[in-house]
Amino acid sequence: MDRDASSRRTFLKGAVAGGAAAVTTTLPAAAAAQAAASRAPAATPATPGYVYLTPDEAAFIEAVVDHMVPADALTPKGTDLGLHVYIDRALASGWGKGERLYRQGPWKQGTGNQGYQLPLTPAELYRAAIPAANAACVKLYGRPFEKATAEQREAFLVAMQQGKVTLEGGPPVRTFFGMLYQNVMEGMFADPIYGGNRDKAGWKLVNFPGVIATNQQNIDKFRDRKMPTNPLGIADIS
């Protein structure tokens, strides 16, 4: 992780230039054309209550997303984009419950290229890791993560990323950080219907047109230029 906010922004734009399409839906051309005819943006709903995260867990996640995605001239901060909402909904979903994970074991130490190897569901991973991370932060700085200074948060997240923090009684720290970071990126660039990417700010950041079916044909036509359209989400064509 870079200490400079603008450098983080540059990374965000490059990291998802080709990946944003993976979290959207391909639509028939007729439906896209009909949606393009009436591009009134969908109303932004009020932030709902948490459905999985406890207050202490929510405070940790809110602090993380606001630090990883700080407010600047390009986008609002992470909580204003709904990244915490996206993570909460994901953890309460079938994905968070591990409905598609193989859960029979044996549970052995895996290598980096073998993917997720823990017996915990994603929701269980978060529940075990967050209090352990806060305890480690208290041990280092005398305060939990959400009360740490910006410099302390940065140093702590970098140490988690590098595996230099031990989550006592918790899961491997790099496994947790990897999932946490992935979920933050998903919340930044997934369709707004899932709670994040509020006002399609993530899509606007990387000039992604949304779910319109003609996106592939327009990649070369509008390369290095801004597309003359507002991004369309699932709610806009439903």
KAFEN-V611004 format. One record per residue. RES is the residue in one letter. OMEGA is omega in whole degrees, 0 to 359 (NA if undefined). Layout:
res->RES omega->OMEGA
res->RES omega->OMEGA
This chain:
res->M omega->182
res->D omega->180
res->R omega->184
res->D omega->185
res->A omega->180
res->S omega->176
res->S omega->176
res->R omega->179
res->R omega->179
res->T omega->179
res->F omega->180
res->L omega->182
res->K omega->180
res->G omega->187
res->A omega->186
res->V omega->182
res->A omega->180
res->G omega->186
res->G omega->183
res->A omega->181
res->A omega->183
res->A omega->181
res->V omega->177
res->T omega->183
res->T omega->176
res->T omega->184
res->L omega->174
res->P omega->183
res->A omega->180
res->A omega->180
res->A omega->179
res->A omega->180
res->A omega->178
res->Q omega->179
res->A omega->182
res->A omega->181
res->A omega->179
res->S omega->188
res->R omega->176
res->A omega->183
res->P omega->178
res->A omega->179
res->A omega->179
res->T omega->182
res->P omega->174
res->A omega->180
res->T omega->181
res->P omega->175
res->G omega->179
res->Y omega->179
res->V omega->178
res->Y omega->186
res->L omega->172
res->T omega->179
res->P omega->179
res->D omega->178
res->E omega->180
res->A omega->179
res->A omega->178
res->F omega->182
res->I omega->179
res->E omega->179
res->A omega->180
res->V omega->185
res->V omega->178
res->D omega->177
res->H omega->180
res->M omega->180
res->V omega->181
res->P omega->176
res->A omega->175
res->D omega->183
res->A omega->185
res->L omega->180
res->T omega->170
res->P omega->178
res->K omega->187
res->G omega->181
res->T omega->176
res->D omega->176
res->L omega->179
res->G omega->182
res->L omega->177
res->H omega->178
res->V omega->178
res->Y omega->182
res->I omega->180
res->D omega->180
res->R omega->179
res->A omega->181
res->L omega->179
res->A omega->184
res->S omega->176
res->G omega->176
res->W omega->180
res->G omega->179
res->K omega->178
res->G omega->185
res->E omega->180
res->R omega->178
res->L omega->172
res->Y omega->189
res->R omega->187
res->Q omega->182
res->G omega->3
res->P omega->182
res->W omega->179
res->K omega->179
res->Q omega->180
res->G omega->176
res->T omega->184
res->G omega->183
res->N omega->180
res->Q omega->177
res->G omega->184
res->Y omega->187
res->Q omega->183
res->L omega->176
res->P omega->182
res->L omega->168
res->T omega->176
res->P omega->179
res->A omega->178
res->E omega->177
res->L omega->177
res->Y omega->185
res->R omega->179
res->A omega->189
res->A omega->186
res->I omega->178
res->P omega->178
res->A omega->177
res->A omega->178
res->N omega->179
res->A omega->178
res->A omega->179
res->C omega->177
res->V omega->180
res->K omega->182
res->L omega->191
res->Y omega->179
res->G omega->180
res->R omega->177
res->P omega->188
res->F omega->186
res->E omega->179
res->K omega->180
res->A omega->176
res->T omega->179
res->A omega->180
res->E omega->179
res->Q omega->178
res->R omega->180
res->E omega->181
res->A omega->181
res->F omega->180
res->L omega->177
res->V omega->179
res->A omega->175
res->M omega->181
res->Q omega->183
res->Q omega->179
res->G omega->182
res->K omega->175
res->V omega->177
res->T omega->176
res->L omega->184
res->E omega->182
res->G omega->182
res->G omega->181
res->P omega->176
res->P omega->189
res->V omega->182
res->R omega->176
res->T omega->179
res->F omega->182
res->F omega->180
res->G omega->179
res->M omega->180
res->L omega->181
res->Y omega->178
res->Q omega->181
res->N omega->176
res->V omega->179
res->M omega->177
res->E omega->179
res->G omega->181
res->M omega->191
res->F omega->177
res->A omega->177
res->D omega->181
res->P omega->180
res->I omega->181
res->Y omega->172
res->G omega->179
res->G omega->177
res->N omega->185
res->R omega->184
res->D omega->177
res->K omega->183
res->A omega->178
res->G omega->179
res->W omega->180
res->K omega->180
res->L omega->183
res->V omega->178
res->N omega->179
res->F omega->187
res->P omega->179
res->G omega->190
res->V omega->181
res->I omega->187
res->A omega->183
res->T omega->184
res->N omega->183
res->Q omega->181
res->Q omega->184
res->N omega->184
res->I omega->180
res->D omega->183
res->K omega->184
res->F omega->179
res->R omega->180
res->D omega->176
res->R omega->180
res->K omega->178
res->M omega->182
res->P omega->181
res->T omega->170
res->N omega->179
res->P omega->178
res->L omega->176
res->G omega->181
res->I omega->182
res->A omega->182
res->D omega->183
res->I omega->181
res->S omega->NA
